[in-house]
Amino acid sequence: MKKILTYGTFDLLHVGHINLLRRAKALGDYLVVAVSTDEFNAIKNKKAYYSYEDRKTILEALKYVDEVIPENNWEQKIEDVQAHQIDTFVMGHDWEGKFDFLKDYCEVIYLPRTEGISTTKIKEDLNALV
């Protein structure tokens, strides 16, 4: 079985998230998604609309996602790859090169993002309506 791993906040789920998860899952048999916890988001000065538990529940309901784990810190990626026996690590292309250190442990692939959509853009658009 080929296992894939990706990371993210996955707040305000949108078609860009679905496209990334669908394409990540197509690379293997089992997709593990590491979701930033509320505590880790606070360290990153990032605030999600939905709590970690809600984002985890939403992702677990998607047909492309087989398992959701917490992302507690930047440093856990090597441990996660080893503990979950990951074959391929996948991230959006805006992170290109940032996770190449994982190539010692698994294949690393950067997928193109969906043009014109992001959680940040959605939040900006919603703020403009107020």
C-alpha positions as CSV (number, residue, x, y, z in Angstrom):
1,M,0.0,0.0,0.0
2,K,1.4,3.4,-1.0
3,K,0.8,6.1,1.7
4,I,0.6,9.8,1.0
5,L,0.9,12.7,3.6
6,T,-0.1,16.3,3.3
7,Y,-0.3,19.2,5.8
8,G,-2.5,22.3,6.2
9,T,-4.9,24.3,8.2
10,F,-7.9,23.4,6.0
11,D,-10.1,26.2,7.3
12,L,-13.1,27.3,5.2
13,L,-13.0,24.2,3.0
14,H,-13.1,25.1,-0.7
15,V,-12.6,23.6,-4.1
16,G,-8.9,24.3,-4.0
17,H,-8.7,22.1,-0.9
18,I,-10.7,19.4,-2.6
19,N,-8.6,19.5,-5.8
20,L,-5.4,19.2,-3.7
21,L,-6.7,16.3,-1.6
22,R,-8.1,14.5,-4.7
23,R,-4.8,14.8,-6.6
24,A,-2.8,13.8,-3.5
25,K,-5.0,10.7,-3.0
26,A,-4.6,9.7,-6.7
27,L,-0.8,9.4,-6.0
28,G,-1.4,6.4,-3.7
29,D,-3.7,4.2,-1.8
30,Y,-4.0,5.9,1.6
31,L,-4.0,9.6,2.4
32,V,-3.0,11.0,5.8
33,V,-3.8,14.7,6.4
34,A,-2.0,16.5,9.2
35,V,-4.2,19.5,10.3
36,S,-2.8,22.4,12.2
37,T,-4.1,22.4,15.8
38,D,-5.5,25.6,17.3
39,E,-2.4,25.9,19.5
40,F,0.0,25.6,16.6
41,N,-2.0,28.1,14.6
42,A,-1.6,30.5,17.5
43,I,2.2,30.0,17.4
44,K,2.0,30.9,13.7
45,N,-0.2,34.0,14.4
46,K,-2.9,32.4,12.4
47,K,-6.6,32.2,13.4
48,A,-8.9,29.6,11.9
49,Y,-12.6,30.1,11.7
50,Y,-13.3,26.5,12.7
51,S,-11.7,24.7,15.6
52,Y,-9.2,21.9,15.1
53,E,-11.9,19.4,16.1
54,D,-14.4,20.8,13.6
55,R,-11.8,20.9,10.8
56,K,-10.8,17.3,11.6
57,T,-14.4,16.2,11.5
58,I,-15.0,17.9,8.1
59,L,-11.9,16.3,6.6
60,E,-12.7,12.8,7.9
61,A,-16.0,13.0,6.0
62,L,-14.3,13.4,2.7
63,K,-13.9,10.4,0.5
64,Y,-10.3,11.2,-0.4
65,V,-9.1,11.4,3.2
66,D,-8.3,8.1,5.1
67,E,-6.8,9.5,8.3
68,V,-6.4,12.9,10.0
69,I,-3.6,13.6,12.5
70,P,-2.8,16.8,14.4
71,E,0.0,19.1,13.3
72,N,1.5,20.4,16.6
73,N,4.7,22.0,15.4
74,W,7.0,22.5,12.4
75,E,9.5,19.9,13.5
76,Q,7.2,16.8,13.5
77,K,7.3,16.1,9.8
78,I,10.1,13.5,9.8
79,E,8.5,11.8,12.8
80,D,5.2,11.7,11.0
81,V,6.7,10.3,7.8
82,Q,8.4,7.5,9.8
83,A,5.6,6.7,12.2
84,H,3.0,6.5,9.4
85,Q,5.3,4.8,6.9
86,I,4.7,7.5,4.3
87,D,5.9,6.9,0.7
88,T,5.1,10.4,-0.7
89,F,4.8,13.8,0.9
90,V,2.6,16.3,-1.0
91,M,2.2,20.1,-0.6
92,G,1.0,23.0,-2.7
93,H,3.6,24.5,-5.1
94,D,3.8,27.7,-3.1
95,W,5.9,25.6,-0.6
96,E,8.3,24.4,-3.3
97,G,11.7,23.6,-1.9
98,K,10.7,24.1,1.7
99,F,10.3,20.4,2.4
100,D,13.1,19.0,0.3
101,F,14.8,17.8,3.5
102,L,12.1,15.0,3.6
103,K,13.6,13.5,0.4
104,D,15.9,11.5,2.6
105,Y,12.8,9.7,4.0
106,C,10.2,9.7,1.1
107,E,9.3,11.2,-2.3
108,V,8.4,14.9,-2.1
109,I,5.9,16.3,-4.6
110,Y,4.7,19.9,-4.9
111,L,1.3,20.1,-6.7
112,P,0.0,23.3,-8.4
113,R,-2.7,25.2,-6.5
114,T,-6.1,25.9,-7.9
115,E,-5.9,29.4,-9.5
116,G,-8.0,32.2,-8.0
117,I,-9.0,30.6,-4.7
118,S,-7.6,30.5,-1.2
119,T,-8.9,30.7,2.3
120,T,-7.1,34.1,2.6
121,K,-9.0,35.4,-0.5
122,I,-12.3,34.1,0.8
123,K,-11.8,35.9,4.1
124,E,-10.8,39.1,2.3
125,D,-13.8,38.9,0.1
126,L,-16.1,38.3,3.0
127,N,-14.6,41.3,4.9
128,A,-15.2,43.4,1.8
129,L,-18.9,42.6,2.0
130,V,-19.3,43.9,5.6
